[in-house]
Amino acid sequence: MNWSDVTDFFSMGGYGLYVWGSYLVTLVCIVGEIVLVSNRRRTLEKRYGHIHDINRKKEINNETSS
């Protein structure tokens, strides 16, 4: 396709809103997924870190009481 200027490129022959809107929705979904996965990872690391600390304290208490 040949476009005479930038506005023709962005209008995409009348389908520009659909095309660029689709790209925008896809980008938002991908960024949202990355953010959600990152937050979930931090939550799990924090949770398992607490569990690890609790288990370590129990082991230390068992060793000192024996």
RODRENMI-153826 format. One record per residue: residue in three letters; chain; x, y, z of N, C-alpha, C in turn. Coordinates in nm, 3 decimals, decimal comma, always signed. Atoms other than C-alpha are relative to their C-alpha. Example, Ala and Ser with C-alpha at 12.3 -4.5 7.8 and 13.67 -1.06 7.14 Angstrom:
BEGIN
<zadren ALA; A; <+0,089; -0,119; +0,000>; <+1,230; -0,450; +0,780>; <+0,090; +0,120; +0,000>>
<zadren SER; A; <-0,082; -0,119; -0,006>; <+1,367; -0,106; +0,714>; <-0,077; +0,109; +0,073>>
// end
This chain:
BEGIN
<zadren MET; A; <+0,084; -0,118; +0,000>; <+0,000; +0,000; +0,000>; <+0,088; +0,124; +0,000>>
<zadren ASN; A; <-0,071; -0,127; +0,004>; <+0,110; +0,352; -0,071>; <-0,080; +0,105; +0,073>>
<zadren TRP; A; <+0,065; -0,108; -0,073>; <+0,032; +0,634; +0,166>; <+0,070; +0,129; -0,037>>
<zadren SER; A; <-0,058; -0,127; +0,041>; <+0,079; +0,993; +0,062>; <+0,051; +0,080; +0,119>>
<zadren ASP; A; <-0,049; -0,069; -0,119>; <+0,121; +1,121; +0,417>; <-0,034; -0,081; +0,125>>
<zadren VAL; A; <+0,015; +0,072; -0,126>; <+0,110; +1,020; +0,782>; <-0,147; -0,019; +0,036>>
<zadren THR; A; <+0,142; +0,014; -0,035>; <-0,264; +1,083; +0,823>; <-0,064; -0,113; -0,079>>
<zadren ASP; A; <+0,050; +0,115; +0,077>; <-0,337; +0,836; +0,542>; <+0,045; -0,132; +0,063>>
<zadren PHE; A; <-0,051; +0,121; -0,065>; <-0,118; +0,582; +0,720>; <-0,082; -0,033; +0,124>>
<zadren PHE; A; <+0,073; +0,025; -0,124>; <-0,299; +0,624; +1,051>; <-0,149; -0,024; -0,023>>
<zadren SER; A; <+0,142; +0,024; +0,026>; <-0,647; +0,627; +0,893>; <-0,022; -0,139; -0,060>>
<zadren MET; A; <+0,005; +0,136; +0,054>; <-0,572; +0,294; +0,717>; <-0,121; -0,023; -0,091>>
<zadren GLY; A; <+0,111; +0,015; +0,095>; <-0,832; +0,351; +0,450>; <-0,136; -0,008; +0,068>>
<zadren GLY; A; <+0,126; +0,000; -0,072>; <-1,108; +0,409; +0,704>; <-0,007; -0,104; +0,112>>
<zadren TYR; A; <-0,002; +0,104; -0,103>; <-1,014; +0,113; +0,925>; <+0,101; +0,029; +0,111>>
<zadren GLY; A; <-0,104; -0,036; -0,096>; <-0,756; +0,297; +1,135>; <-0,044; -0,014; +0,145>>
<zadren LEU; A; <+0,047; +0,011; -0,137>; <-0,970; +0,312; +1,448>; <-0,002; -0,145; +0,046>>
<zadren TYR; A; <+0,003; +0,143; -0,033>; <-1,020; -0,064; +1,441>; <+0,141; -0,056; +0,014>>
<zadren VAL; A; <-0,136; +0,056; +0,001>; <-0,657; -0,144; +1,357>; <+0,079; +0,051; +0,121>>
<zadren TRP; A; <-0,080; -0,056; -0,109>; <-0,493; +0,094; +1,606>; <-0,065; -0,029; +0,135>>
<zadren GLY; A; <+0,067; +0,039; -0,124>; <-0,757; +0,019; +1,868>; <+0,034; -0,142; +0,040>>
<zadren SER; A; <-0,038; +0,139; -0,027>; <-0,675; -0,350; +1,838>; <+0,142; -0,009; +0,054>>
<zadren TYR; A; <-0,136; -0,003; -0,051>; <-0,307; -0,278; +1,883>; <+0,004; +0,053; +0,144>>
<zadren LEU; A; <+0,003; -0,059; -0,134>; <-0,385; -0,064; +2,188>; <-0,054; -0,099; +0,104>>
<zadren VAL; A; <+0,058; +0,098; -0,092>; <-0,606; -0,329; +2,351>; <+0,099; -0,113; +0,025>>
<zadren THR; A; <-0,099; +0,106; -0,014>; <-0,340; -0,594; +2,288>; <+0,115; +0,044; +0,089>>
<zadren LEU; A; <-0,109; -0,053; -0,082>; <-0,068; -0,375; +2,438>; <-0,042; +0,012; +0,146>>
<zadren VAL; A; <+0,050; -0,012; -0,137>; <-0,281; -0,302; +2,746>; <-0,010; -0,138; +0,066>>
<zadren CYS; A; <+0,010; +0,136; -0,055>; <-0,349; -0,674; +2,795>; <+0,137; -0,058; +0,033>>
<zadren ILE; A; <-0,134; +0,055; -0,024>; <+0,018; -0,768; +2,764>; <+0,065; +0,069; +0,120>>
<zadren VAL; A; <-0,058; -0,073; -0,114>; <+0,132; -0,493; +3,004>; <-0,072; -0,039; +0,129>>
<zadren GLY; A; <+0,076; +0,041; -0,117>; <-0,147; -0,585; +3,245>; <+0,040; -0,139; +0,048>>
<zadren GLU; A; <-0,042; +0,135; -0,036>; <-0,044; -0,951; +3,238>; <+0,138; +0,002; +0,066>>
<zadren ILE; A; <-0,134; -0,011; -0,059>; <+0,318; -0,859; +3,310>; <-0,008; +0,056; +0,141>>
<zadren VAL; A; <+0,016; -0,060; -0,133>; <+0,212; -0,641; +3,605>; <-0,062; -0,101; +0,097>>
<zadren LEU; A; <+0,065; +0,098; -0,088>; <-0,018; -0,911; +3,747>; <+0,095; -0,114; +0,038>>
<zadren VAL; A; <-0,094; +0,107; -0,028>; <+0,247; -1,182; +3,717>; <+0,110; +0,049; +0,095>>
<zadren SER; A; <-0,102; -0,057; -0,087>; <+0,506; -0,955; +3,879>; <-0,051; +0,014; +0,143>>
<zadren ASN; A; <+0,058; -0,014; -0,134>; <+0,275; -0,876; +4,171>; <-0,020; -0,136; +0,065>>
<zadren ARG; A; <+0,022; +0,134; -0,054>; <+0,189; -1,244; +4,216>; <+0,133; -0,061; +0,044>>
<zadren ARG; A; <-0,131; +0,054; -0,035>; <+0,559; -1,337; +4,217>; <+0,049; +0,062; +0,131>>
<zadren ARG; A; <-0,042; -0,065; -0,124>; <+0,637; -1,077; +4,486>; <-0,079; -0,053; +0,119>>
<zadren THR; A; <+0,083; +0,053; -0,108>; <+0,345; -1,202; +4,695>; <+0,046; -0,139; +0,041>>
<zadren LEU; A; <-0,044; +0,136; -0,031>; <+0,460; -1,564; +4,669>; <+0,137; -0,002; +0,064>>
<zadren GLU; A; <-0,133; -0,006; -0,061>; <+0,822; -1,476; +4,746>; <-0,010; +0,044; +0,145>>
<zadren LYS; A; <+0,017; -0,048; -0,136>; <+0,709; -1,286; +5,054>; <-0,061; -0,109; +0,088>>
<zadren ARG; A; <+0,068; +0,105; -0,077>; <+0,478; -1,567; +5,168>; <+0,096; -0,116; +0,031>>
<zadren TYR; A; <-0,091; +0,112; -0,023>; <+0,736; -1,842; +5,120>; <+0,122; +0,042; +0,080>>
<zadren GLY; A; <-0,107; -0,049; -0,085>; <+1,002; -1,625; +5,279>; <-0,040; -0,004; +0,146>>
<zadren HIS; A; <+0,050; +0,007; -0,137>; <+0,788; -1,597; +5,592>; <-0,005; -0,145; +0,048>>
<zadren ILE; A; <+0,008; +0,142; -0,036>; <+0,729; -1,974; +5,593>; <+0,141; -0,054; +0,027>>
<zadren HIS; A; <-0,138; +0,045; -0,018>; <+1,103; -2,033; +5,554>; <+0,056; +0,053; +0,133>>
<zadren ASP; A; <-0,046; -0,057; -0,126>; <+1,178; -1,797; +5,844>; <-0,061; -0,071; +0,120>>
<zadren ILE; A; <+0,067; +0,070; -0,109>; <+0,921; -1,969; +6,065>; <+0,061; -0,138; +0,020>>
<zadren ASN; A; <-0,060; +0,134; -0,010>; <+1,065; -2,313; +5,984>; <+0,141; +0,007; +0,057>>
<zadren ARG; A; <-0,136; -0,014; -0,052>; <+1,418; -2,190; +6,055>; <-0,003; +0,026; +0,151>>
<zadren LYS; A; <+0,012; -0,028; -0,144>; <+1,309; -2,051; +6,394>; <-0,038; -0,126; +0,077>>
<zadren LYS; A; <+0,039; +0,125; -0,065>; <+1,143; -2,384; +6,478>; <+0,120; -0,094; +0,013>>
<zadren GLU; A; <-0,118; +0,086; -0,003>; <+1,462; -2,572; +6,388>; <+0,099; +0,048; +0,106>>
<zadren ILE; A; <-0,091; -0,054; -0,100>; <+1,673; -2,340; +6,603>; <-0,052; -0,029; +0,140>>
<zadren ASN; A; <+0,059; +0,028; -0,130>; <+1,432; -2,379; +6,895>; <+0,011; -0,147; +0,036>>
<zadren ASN; A; <-0,013; +0,144; -0,025>; <+1,438; -2,759; +6,858>; <+0,143; -0,037; +0,035>>
<zadren GLU; A; <-0,141; +0,030; -0,026>; <+1,819; -2,762; +6,853>; <+0,041; +0,049; +0,139>>
<zadren THR; A; <-0,039; -0,054; -0,130>; <+1,851; -2,542; +7,162>; <-0,070; -0,070; +0,115>>
<zadren SER; A; <+0,075; +0,068; -0,107>; <+1,587; -2,731; +7,361>; <+0,047; -0,144; +0,020>>
<zadren SER; A; <-0,045; +0,139; -0,011>; <+1,747; -3,071; +7,292>; <+0,127; -0,011; +0,079>>
// end
